Amino acid sequence: MSELRVRDVTEADLDAVLTIRSRSFGPLGAGGQGWWQRVADETVGGRMLVVVETADSRSASDRVLGSGRIRPYQQVWGGRHLPMGGVAGVYVDPAARGRGVASLLGRALVQRMIELGDVVSCLYPTAPMLYRAVGYELGGGQTRLTYAADALRALRSVRAGVSLRAAGPGDAARFEELARAHQQQNRLSGPMLPTAETWRAQLADTEMIHYLADDGFVAYSLGGGVLTVESLVAQSPGTAAALWSVVGSGSSAAPVVEAWLDPRDPVALAVGGLPDAGVHTVPWMLRVVDLGGAVAARGFAPGLVASASVAVTDPDAPANTGTWVIAVSGGRGKAVLQQPSTVPTRTTHPRSSGHHPESSDHLRTAAGPAASGHDEQPVRLEARGLAALWCGWTLSRLRQAGLAVGGTSSDDAALDAIFAGQPFMTEYF
Ligand SMILES: CC(C)(COP(=O)(O)OP(=O)(O)OC[C@H]1O[C@@H](n2cnc3c(N)ncnc32)[C@H](O)[C@@H]1OP(=O)(O)O)[C@@H](O)C(=O)NCCC(=O)NCCS
């Protein structure tokens, strides 16, 4: 009888994986081979898994049915950077779909991220229920705001003599340094931090335009009558005005500027025109892979002193399971396990549905007084509820969605304050 199993991809599998990719998203376009080579360089050897089918347990050969990979990112949360596994390239051969291949893969990817030391994971879903079943929940969006280029051009009047120069690959380390400081000082949550190596490649891309000031930079492109800002960092109002107005100076050729930045980028407070009302957002999902490690690595509001208990059930990341006290002070946090896991780990049957019997019991036992009001037991969450909490969904919203039960109103208030935020991403992957 044939069986499904997960293993690391090898160089010899790459053609089969690319065929499945083409059958899932269409053929690679121009320049696609170079991109595919970069994908392989980044992920073969630990960060790409395949689900294979073997004719029987004694068979030496197997057939690749699907794959998924984990991109190695640094992501900022509360102004501190932590290792995030960016799940991408999940696809299954059309003939093998509907058999639980992607579900099996999803659980294996979570397990691999635990081994790699990624403390959270993010992805842009096309099939959200697939990812909900392995503990992901909606975290935030990648938002595109559209401005009239003329309105940005007008900011040149407050540019205050700031000088800009064209930047090239030799400025990569400075770009990384400025972006890191910007994310830390503004205590951002959600964006990734490109490495200097990534910047070096982008700064060599002649289709992008880069300018550098003493305390900021802009990375943008021009095409199809639109100026697209991919990154803009400025510590002072004069530099912000200089960078935005240099983009807006293209208004005669391109009347529209699209910015994939913080929806609360302060340009909205400076520009003399409102962004276009048609805001476009691409949603992303998050999973907490290692609760203890993630809380220790994240930044929290510096003025907040708070603590609360949560009881977590997470069969796919069993070390998250248990009752935790999460405490923050001085901008740092820690999650201390009070009661280690008594919940069995999930058996890895390939055709398991998204609903975990053991974890739904976990929420069900808390129904009754906890579902309607509060009791002295901690708030109970499964992995999805924990993910949403991490991303700033309030406890009242989680309760309305059926993702949290039990606990006290003071725990709710403390958890809301601890995880308050509106995370966003600026990069699609
Ligand atoms: C989405 C995809 C990976 C699913 O693979 P699969 O092996 O058939 O998935 P599973 O059998 O494990 O299904 C698990 C769950 O995923 C969800 N799912 C599967 N296919 C889906 C689809 N086409 N649309 C929406 N949700 C889907 C369902 O919730 C499903 O549970 P159910 O069967 O109980 O309803 C596969 O259809 C595919 O490769 N699609 C094209 C590429 C793609 O969209 N990849 C996802 C990138 S984020």
The ligand as a Gaussian input file, in Angstrom:
#p B3LYP/6-31G(d) Opt

LIG

0 1
 C       -4.020000      24.734000      -1.658000
 C       -3.312000      23.382000      -1.855000
 C       -1.878000      23.521000      -1.406000
 C       -4.052000      22.345000      -0.997000
 O       -3.383000      21.088000      -1.107000
 P       -4.101000      19.722000      -0.653000
 O       -3.074000      18.696000      -0.448000
 O       -5.202000      19.416000      -1.615000
 O       -4.737000      20.181000       0.731000
 P       -5.379000      19.214000       1.851000
 O       -5.968000      18.026000       1.211000
 O       -4.370000      18.998000       2.913000
 O       -6.540000      20.159000       2.378000
 C       -6.545000      20.726000       3.673000
 C       -7.457000      21.930000       3.718000
 O       -6.946000      22.983000       2.913000
 C       -8.037000      23.756000       2.424000
 N       -8.004000      23.750000       0.957000
 C       -7.526000      22.775000       0.151000
 N       -7.661000      23.149000      -1.138000
 C       -8.233000      24.360000      -1.144000
 C       -8.627000      25.265000      -2.169000
 N       -8.457000      24.983000      -3.460000
 N       -9.183000      26.434000      -1.817000
 C       -9.368000      26.750000      -0.506000
 N       -9.003000      25.929000       0.512000
 C       -8.446000      24.755000       0.189000
 C       -9.323000      23.104000       2.946000
 O       -9.662000      23.734000       4.163000
 C       -8.837000      21.692000       3.196000
 O       -9.595000      21.035000       4.172000
 P      -10.914000      20.193000       3.734000
 O      -10.459000      19.265000       2.655000
 O      -11.305000      19.518000       5.002000
 O      -11.892000      21.220000       3.253000
 C       -3.376000      22.911000      -3.330000
 O       -4.700000      22.964000      -3.784000
 C       -2.516000      23.729000      -4.265000
 O       -1.358000      23.409000      -4.506000
 N       -3.097000      24.806000      -4.830000
 C       -2.380000      25.701000      -5.751000
 C       -1.259000      26.463000      -5.056000
 C       -1.725000      27.218000      -3.817000
 O       -2.722000      27.937000      -3.816000
 N       -0.945000      27.063000      -2.724000
 C       -1.215000      27.681000      -1.460000
 C       -0.314000      28.848000      -1.335000
 S       -0.642000      29.797000       0.151000

